[in-house]
Amino acid sequence: MKPSANALELSSDGDRYFDGLADKFSRSLYNAPRGELRLALLDALLPDMLASLQADAPQRLASTSTVLDVGGGLGQQALWFAQRGFQVNLTEPSSDMLTHAEKALQSRPELAERVRCYPLALQHLSDALPGPWRLIVCHAVLEWLGNPRQGLRQLSELLAPGGELSLMVFNRDALRFSNVVKGNLQKAQEDRLEGLGLGQRLTPISPLTHAQIEAWSQEHGLKIQQVAGIRIFQDYLHQPPQGVGELERLIALEKQFCRREPHWRLGRYLLYTLVKAS
Ligand SMILES: C[S@@+](CC[C@H](N)C(=O)[O-])C[C@H]1O[C@@H](n2cnc3c(N)ncnc32)[C@H](O)[C@@H]1O
């Protein structure tokens, strides 16, 4: 599908929809070792970090248990939940991404029937899919919003009391670290870390700190239940893993240390389980 005419612009809310980026996103992330690592880490962490995924959780036992996937992108996470027996509402404002997600779903017909796709931005969900939801997934989306603080408030409003939000955000502190390691010293010194959201660059417009998530969670009635770092080592390797054996070893190390001090704090992404007060 062709990018829309305004593919290189921000939405009226100042958000960066991924129109025109689906191919690049798919190639540069999910068809590369860092995407493999991200999926392997999420696969290992989510069952442990989300009470909704425990075998005896009420939402596991109900046949109608539904996950709301906000900014679901190419649909990997939706498929993951569908595979575990959940119904999934995949919401995504970029028609380019949604078309790719629908194609991915078509190749898994046995799972596709559990996933419904909606061409919606987070800002429209309170009208279109108000819930309240017992489980919301919002991975790698807040950093693409013009106002991520308001985005977290909107997510909280969609959650049922006691409901869980699996939130993953791009870590501003890790971005600074990698800029320094790469020699972008002036940029780091001037704290010019955010991308512009224009063109084909995939540096987020609103990279976030753990301190912001802590403060905003409290503001919006959410409690941080769990936290982990995703890609705590990989971005700092002097050379990519050589062969399958090394990649496996790296994944094992990432798994071993992703929830330990001080390593989780420098994960490229921070993964949280947030619970809404009942
Ligand atoms: C980095 S991708 C993440 C996709 C997917 N969640 C994943 O983890 O692979 C960011 C996604 O957020 C979407 N997005 C941008 N603004 C949004 C908004 N206001 N509401 C919902 N999604 C949005 C983009 O179109 C893009 O598909």
The ligand as an SDF file (V2000), in Angstrom:
LIG
                    3D

 27 29  0  0  0  0  0  0  0  0999 V2000
    6.5910    1.3970   17.2430 C   0  0  0  0  0  0  0  0  0  0  0  0
    5.0020    0.9770   16.6500 S   0  0  0  0  0  0  0  0  0  0  0  0
    4.5400   -0.2640   17.8450 C   0  0  0  0  0  0  0  0  0  0  0  0
    3.5910   -1.2730   17.2680 C   0  0  0  0  0  0  0  0  0  0  0  0
    3.2760   -2.4500   18.1820 C   0  0  0  0  0  0  0  0  0  0  0  0
    2.5600   -2.0460   19.3800 N   0  0  0  0  0  0  0  0  0  0  0  0
    4.5340   -3.2150   18.5220 C   0  0  0  0  0  0  0  0  0  0  0  0
    4.9010   -3.2690   19.7100 O   0  0  0  0  0  0  0  0  0  0  0  0
    5.1510   -3.7540   17.6020 O   0  0  0  0  0  0  0  0  0  0  0  0
    4.0430    2.3840   17.1780 C   0  0  0  0  0  0  0  0  0  0  0  0
    2.5980    2.3370   16.6890 C   0  0  0  0  0  0  0  0  0  0  0  0
    1.8260    3.3550   17.3560 O   0  0  0  0  0  0  0  0  0  0  0  0
    0.8700    3.8230   16.4380 C   0  0  0  0  0  0  0  0  0  0  0  0
    0.3270    5.0980   16.9120 N   0  0  0  0  0  0  0  0  0  0  0  0
    0.7880    6.3520   16.7140 C   0  0  0  0  0  0  0  0  0  0  0  0
   -0.0510    7.2440   17.2690 N   0  0  0  0  0  0  0  0  0  0  0  0
   -1.0620    6.5440   17.8390 C   0  0  0  0  0  0  0  0  0  0  0  0
   -2.2440    6.8920   18.5470 C   0  0  0  0  0  0  0  0  0  0  0  0
   -2.5650    8.1520   18.7950 N   0  0  0  0  0  0  0  0  0  0  0  0
   -3.0620    5.9080   18.9790 N   0  0  0  0  0  0  0  0  0  0  0  0
   -2.7440    4.5990   18.7520 C   0  0  0  0  0  0  0  0  0  0  0  0
   -1.6420    4.2080   18.0790 N   0  0  0  0  0  0  0  0  0  0  0  0
   -0.8210    5.1690   17.6340 C   0  0  0  0  0  0  0  0  0  0  0  0
    1.6630    3.9000   15.1430 C   0  0  0  0  0  0  0  0  0  0  0  0
    0.8550    4.0040   13.9840 O   0  0  0  0  0  0  0  0  0  0  0  0
    2.4810    2.6180   15.1980 C   0  0  0  0  0  0  0  0  0  0  0  0
    1.8210    1.5470   14.5670 O   0  0  0  0  0  0  0  0  0  0  0  0
  1  2  1  0
  2  3  1  0
  2 10  1  0
  3  4  1  0
  4  5  1  0
  5  6  1  0
  5  7  1  0
  7  8  2  0
  7  9  1  0
 10 11  1  0
 11 12  1  0
 11 26  1  0
 12 13  1  0
 13 14  1  0
 13 24  1  0
 14 15  1  0
 14 23  1  0
 15 16  2  0
 16 17  1  0
 17 18  1  0
 17 23  2  0
 18 19  1  0
 18 20  2  0
 20 21  1  0
 21 22  2  0
 22 23  1  0
 24 25  1  0
 24 26  1  0
 26 27  1  0
M  CHG  2   2   1   9  -1
M  END
$$$$
